[in-house]
């Protein structure tokens, strides 16, 4: 889990609590601010997931290239 995912989850949870408090008290402004914070948190979480997916792909490609290089350097086995 990336830092962005964690921060996004926290912002989403805080926004959800803020929105709910606004609903309970009838405060439309607090509801709107909470919904805004929720949306920001969800976006940040999504960005963190996308960043992690990119890092995973980069790691997989690097590993595959290293394996290909290692295979090319091994001498071929001759069968009788």
Backbone bond lengths (Angstrom), bond angles and torsions (degrees), N, CA, C in turn:
res aa  C-N    CA-C-N  psi(-1)  N-CA   C-N-CA  omega(-1)  CA-C   N-CA-C  phi
1 X - - - 1.452 - - 1.529 107.81 -
2 X 1.316 115.79 130.95 1.460 120.60 -179.19 1.536 110.27 -83.82
3 X 1.306 114.07 167.43 1.466 120.94 176.86 1.528 110.63 -59.98
4 X 1.336 115.82 -41.01 1.466 119.98 -179.68 1.529 111.21 -63.59
5 X 1.337 116.49 -39.47 1.462 118.87 178.24 1.524 110.64 -61.66
6 X 1.317 116.17 -45.63 1.456 121.28 -178.60 1.529 111.45 -64.31
7 X 1.334 116.27 -47.51 1.466 120.20 179.34 1.528 110.72 -63.71
8 X 1.327 116.42 -38.36 1.461 120.46 178.84 1.513 111.86 -64.37
9 X 1.328 117.20 -42.73 1.472 120.91 178.03 1.521 110.27 -60.79
10 X 1.345 115.79 -44.05 1.466 119.61 -179.43 1.532 110.90 -63.26
11 X 1.328 116.30 -44.08 1.470 119.77 -179.44 1.532 110.24 -64.94
12 X 1.321 116.88 -38.42 1.464 121.73 177.67 1.532 110.16 -61.99
13 X 1.328 117.12 -46.69 1.470 121.12 -179.80 1.523 111.49 -64.27
14 X 1.338 116.97 -42.30 1.466 120.27 178.76 1.528 110.17 -63.95
15 X 1.331 116.60 -41.90 1.467 120.84 178.27 1.515 111.86 -63.48
16 X 1.334 115.34 -39.84 1.466 119.66 179.11 1.530 110.21 -62.47
17 X 1.339 116.56 -43.70 1.464 120.88 179.40 1.530 110.78 -64.87
18 X 1.334 115.36 -41.26 1.463 120.17 179.67 1.533 110.63 -64.58
19 X 1.332 116.12 -43.50 1.468 120.16 179.15 1.525 110.73 -63.42
20 X 1.336 116.00 -42.23 1.468 120.07 -179.23 1.530 110.89 -64.99
21 X 1.325 116.11 -41.02 1.464 119.84 177.83 1.527 110.14 -61.66
22 X 1.330 116.26 -39.49 1.460 120.07 177.27 1.515 111.97 -63.73
23 X 1.340 116.24 -37.81 1.465 119.57 178.06 1.528 110.94 -65.64
24 X 1.324 116.36 -43.09 1.471 120.69 -178.48 1.524 112.37 -65.45
25 X 1.339 115.68 -35.13 1.470 119.53 -177.10 1.523 112.70 -94.61
26 X 1.320 117.20 -7.06 1.462 119.97 -178.41 1.517 112.60 76.80
27 X 1.313 118.23 20.54 1.465 123.50 -178.68 1.530 109.31 -93.30
28 X 1.331 115.98 99.09 1.462 121.15 -176.42 1.532 111.84 -63.78
29 X 1.341 116.63 -34.79 1.466 119.90 -179.30 1.533 109.83 -65.56
30 X 1.321 117.39 -43.25 1.461 121.29 179.30 1.526 110.28 -65.72
31 X 1.330 116.90 -37.02 1.470 120.93 176.97 1.531 110.18 -61.18
32 X 1.330 115.80 -45.90 1.465 120.86 -178.32 1.530 110.91 -65.94
33 X 1.328 117.14 -42.37 1.464 120.38 178.65 1.533 110.70 -63.87
34 X 1.314 115.69 -40.51 1.461 120.01 178.09 1.520 111.81 -63.27
35 X 1.330 116.01 -43.27 1.467 120.46 178.63 1.531 110.35 -63.48
36 X 1.332 116.34 -38.30 1.467 121.03 178.12 1.525 109.96 -63.80
37 X 1.316 117.01 -45.57 1.468 120.58 179.88 1.528 111.04 -65.24
38 X 1.321 116.14 -36.32 1.466 119.89 176.39 1.522 110.27 -61.31
39 X 1.337 116.30 -46.57 1.467 120.68 -179.17 1.528 110.88 -63.30
40 X 1.325 116.67 -41.20 1.463 120.11 177.62 1.525 110.68 -62.08
41 X 1.322 115.86 -42.40 1.460 120.31 179.71 1.513 112.04 -64.17
42 X 1.319 116.70 -42.43 1.465 120.44 178.79 1.533 110.48 -63.78
43 X 1.327 116.78 -39.86 1.464 120.59 178.95 1.536 110.98 -65.84
44 X 1.320 116.74 -42.43 1.459 120.63 179.45 1.531 110.36 -65.88
45 X 1.309 116.88 -40.26 1.457 121.67 177.27 1.532 110.12 -61.83
46 X 1.332 116.70 -44.52 1.459 121.14 178.97 1.526 110.56 -62.32
47 X 1.340 116.78 -42.42 1.462 120.40 178.78 1.532 110.51 -61.83
48 X 1.314 116.63 -39.97 1.460 120.36 177.55 1.516 112.10 -64.09
49 X 1.324 117.04 -39.99 1.466 120.54 177.87 1.525 110.60 -65.68
50 X 1.342 116.75 -40.48 1.461 120.51 178.39 1.527 110.45 -64.49
51 X 1.327 116.31 -41.57 1.462 120.75 178.34 1.534 110.17 -61.76
52 X 1.316 116.86 -43.21 1.462 121.20 179.83 1.525 110.43 -64.61
53 X 1.331 116.95 -40.75 1.465 120.26 178.95 1.529 110.24 -62.39
54 X 1.319 116.94 -41.25 1.469 120.73 177.11 1.517 111.74 -62.45
55 X 1.325 116.72 -42.35 1.467 120.38 178.48 1.528 110.62 -65.11
56 X 1.327 116.88 -39.19 1.470 120.50 178.50 1.522 111.15 -63.12
57 X 1.338 116.49 -43.02 1.465 120.63 179.24 1.526 109.77 -63.65
58 X 1.330 116.62 -44.50 1.468 120.76 179.53 1.525 110.15 -59.29
59 X 1.309 116.52 -43.60 1.465 121.12 179.67 1.531 110.58 -63.68
60 X 1.318 117.17 -44.82 1.463 121.26 -179.28 1.533 111.42 -62.93
61 X 1.325 116.85 -43.17 1.461 120.85 -179.96 1.529 109.85 -65.01
62 X 1.324 116.97 -43.95 1.473 120.34 178.77 1.521 110.81 -60.32
63 X 1.319 116.76 -43.33 1.467 120.59 179.85 1.526 110.33 -63.95
64 X 1.334 116.96 -42.93 1.460 120.40 179.17 1.524 111.49 -62.88
65 X 1.328 116.77 -41.06 1.463 120.05 178.70 1.521 111.35 -65.06
66 X 1.321 116.98 -40.44 1.466 120.78 177.63 1.524 110.71 -63.37
67 X 1.324 117.01 -40.59 1.463 120.44 178.61 1.520 110.77 -65.23
68 X 1.345 117.31 -40.11 1.462 121.03 178.08 1.529 110.63 -63.79
69 X 1.325 117.70 -43.44 1.464 121.75 178.58 1.520 110.94 -62.32
70 X 1.311 117.00 -41.82 1.462 121.40 179.86 1.525 110.23 -65.03
71 X 1.324 116.97 -39.26 1.466 120.57 179.58 1.514 111.17 -67.12
72 X 1.315 118.05 -35.73 1.467 121.59 179.44 1.520 111.49 -69.67
73 X 1.331 116.79 -29.14 1.463 120.54 -177.31 1.518 112.15 -82.38
74 X 1.321 119.14 -18.43 1.462 121.57 178.38 1.513 109.34 -74.03
75 X 1.339 117.14 138.49 1.464 118.56 177.05 1.532 109.83 -70.74
76 X 1.319 114.71 148.78 1.459 119.23 179.13 1.508 109.84 -73.00
77 X 1.312 115.30 144.03 1.461 120.53 175.81 1.511 108.95 -89.17
78 X 1.305 115.05 134.08 1.461 118.29 178.11 1.513 108.01 -100.38
79 X 1.312 114.85 133.87 1.446 120.20 178.96 1.520 109.94 -101.06
80 X 1.293 115.82 149.78 1.458 119.43 -177.05 1.485 113.27 -81.71
